[in-house]
Amino acid sequence: MGRFIPVIIIKHKVFTALLPTLLSSTGSNLDPDFVYVNTAMTWSDAQMYCRENFLDLATIKNDVENQQVQSLTNELTWIGLYREPNLLWSDGSSVLFRNIDSINMMIGSKTIICGAAATGRSGRWKGLPCETRLPFVCYGLPGECFFLIKRRK
């Protein structure tokens, strides 16, 4: 599997530090686990890392999941959102829940832009050039992220 990256797990809002650069927010049996990776990559490289090590870049289906992703970091991070020319998630699913900063999703004449979750006052998703290097959030099956991270320790 890809290279080793140290991790911190968050299980049910109880913070348990294992190592310093990944965070996981464990959801219910029906909801995904989100994992924050504190390594700056382009959107495409982040997508490849998530697909090799988890399932994909974060797909956010509702406000609860959006809050889980927001709770993992206090900086701008890649999520699975992209526009080419329509908005889609990295896994190919439609964007049904929206938390988009419409001003920042219109980057000039670029037809392909990638989405980042922002923290701070707005907490809205922003569109950025896909070549920008940012940390990112992946998702996996419930419990899978925790066990994958523990196994790599």
C-alpha positions as CSV (number, residue, x, y, z in Angstrom):
1,M,0.0,0.0,0.0
2,G,1.3,3.6,-0.3
3,R,3.8,5.2,1.9
4,F,3.3,5.4,5.7
5,I,1.9,8.6,7.1
6,P,1.5,9.0,10.9
7,V,-2.0,9.3,12.3
8,I,-4.3,10.6,15.1
9,I,-7.7,9.0,15.5
10,I,-10.8,10.7,16.8
11,K,-13.4,8.1,17.8
12,H,-16.9,9.4,18.9
13,K,-15.5,12.8,19.7
14,V,-13.0,11.4,22.2
15,F,-9.5,12.4,21.1
16,T,-6.9,9.6,21.2
17,A,-3.5,10.6,19.8
18,L,-1.5,7.8,18.1
19,L,0.8,9.8,15.9
20,P,0.8,13.4,14.6
21,T,-0.7,13.8,11.0
22,L,-4.0,12.0,10.3
23,L,-7.4,12.5,12.0
24,S,-10.4,10.2,11.8
25,S,-14.0,11.0,12.6
26,T,-15.9,7.7,13.0
27,G,-19.5,7.7,11.9
28,S,-22.3,5.3,12.5
29,N,-22.7,1.9,10.7
30,L,-24.3,3.6,7.7
31,D,-22.0,6.7,7.6
32,P,-18.4,6.8,6.4
33,D,-15.3,7.5,8.5
34,F,-13.5,10.6,7.6
35,V,-9.7,10.8,7.8
36,Y,-7.7,14.1,7.7
37,V,-4.3,13.8,6.0
38,N,-2.0,16.6,7.0
39,T,0.3,16.3,3.9
40,A,-0.1,18.9,1.2
41,M,-0.8,17.4,-2.2
42,T,-2.6,18.5,-5.4
43,W,-6.2,17.4,-5.7
44,S,-5.4,14.6,-8.1
45,D,-2.5,13.3,-5.9
46,A,-4.8,13.5,-2.8
47,Q,-7.5,11.6,-4.7
48,M,-5.0,8.8,-5.7
49,Y,-3.7,8.6,-2.1
50,C,-7.3,8.3,-0.7
51,R,-8.2,5.6,-3.3
52,E,-5.1,3.6,-2.5
53,N,-5.4,3.8,1.3
54,F,-9.2,4.3,2.0
55,L,-12.1,4.7,-0.5
56,D,-11.9,8.2,-1.9
57,L,-11.7,11.9,-1.2
58,A,-14.4,13.0,1.2
59,T,-18.0,12.9,-0.2
60,I,-20.2,15.0,2.0
61,K,-23.9,14.1,1.9
62,N,-25.4,16.2,4.7
63,D,-24.8,18.8,7.3
64,V,-23.7,16.3,9.9
65,E,-21.0,14.9,7.6
66,N,-20.0,18.5,6.8
67,Q,-19.6,19.3,10.5
68,Q,-17.5,16.1,11.0
69,V,-15.1,17.1,8.2
70,Q,-15.0,20.7,9.6
71,S,-14.1,19.3,13.1
72,L,-11.0,17.5,11.8
73,T,-9.0,20.6,10.9
74,N,-8.9,24.4,11.1
75,E,-7.4,24.9,7.6
76,L,-8.4,24.8,4.0
77,T,-8.5,21.1,2.9
78,W,-9.3,19.2,-0.3
79,I,-12.6,17.3,-0.3
80,G,-13.9,15.2,-3.3
81,L,-15.8,18.1,-4.9
82,Y,-14.9,19.1,-8.4
83,R,-16.4,20.9,-11.4
84,E,-15.9,19.7,-15.0
85,P,-18.1,21.6,-16.1
86,N,-20.8,20.4,-13.6
87,L,-20.3,19.8,-9.9
88,L,-19.6,16.2,-9.0
89,W,-18.0,14.2,-6.2
90,S,-14.7,12.3,-6.8
91,D,-16.6,9.0,-6.6
92,G,-18.8,10.1,-9.5
93,S,-21.9,10.8,-7.4
94,S,-24.1,13.9,-7.8
95,V,-23.8,16.8,-5.4
96,L,-27.1,16.8,-3.5
97,F,-26.0,18.6,-0.3
98,R,-24.4,22.0,-1.0
99,N,-22.3,24.2,1.3
100,I,-20.8,26.2,-1.6
101,D,-19.3,29.7,-1.5
102,S,-20.7,30.6,-4.9
103,I,-18.2,33.5,-5.4
104,N,-15.2,31.2,-4.9
105,M,-16.6,28.4,-7.2
106,M,-16.3,30.7,-10.2
107,I,-12.6,30.8,-11.0
108,G,-12.4,32.9,-14.2
109,S,-12.8,30.8,-17.3
110,K,-11.4,27.6,-15.8
111,T,-13.7,24.7,-16.6
112,I,-12.1,22.3,-14.2
113,I,-11.8,23.4,-10.6
114,C,-11.5,21.4,-7.4
115,G,-13.3,21.8,-4.1
116,A,-11.9,22.6,-0.7
117,A,-13.6,22.7,2.7
118,A,-12.9,25.9,4.5
119,T,-13.1,26.6,8.2
120,G,-13.4,29.9,9.8
121,R,-16.3,32.3,9.6
122,S,-18.0,31.0,6.4
123,G,-17.1,27.3,6.6
124,R,-18.2,27.2,3.0
125,W,-16.7,25.0,0.2
126,K,-14.4,26.9,-2.1
127,G,-13.2,26.2,-5.6
128,L,-9.4,26.4,-6.2
129,P,-7.1,25.4,-9.1
130,C,-6.6,21.7,-8.8
131,E,-2.8,22.1,-8.8
132,T,-2.9,23.9,-5.4
133,R,-1.2,21.8,-2.7
134,L,-3.4,21.3,0.4
135,P,-3.9,18.7,3.1
136,F,-7.1,16.7,2.5
137,V,-9.9,14.5,3.9
138,C,-10.5,10.9,2.8
139,Y,-13.4,8.6,3.7
140,G,-13.6,4.9,4.2
141,L,-16.1,2.3,5.5
142,P,-17.1,2.5,9.2
143,G,-14.3,1.1,11.3
144,E,-12.0,0.5,8.3
145,C,-10.0,3.7,8.8
146,F,-9.3,2.9,12.4
147,F,-8.1,-0.6,11.7
148,L,-6.1,0.4,8.7
149,I,-4.3,3.1,10.8
150,K,-3.8,0.7,13.7
151,R,-2.3,-1.9,11.4
152,R,0.2,0.6,10.0
153,K,1.4,1.7,13.4
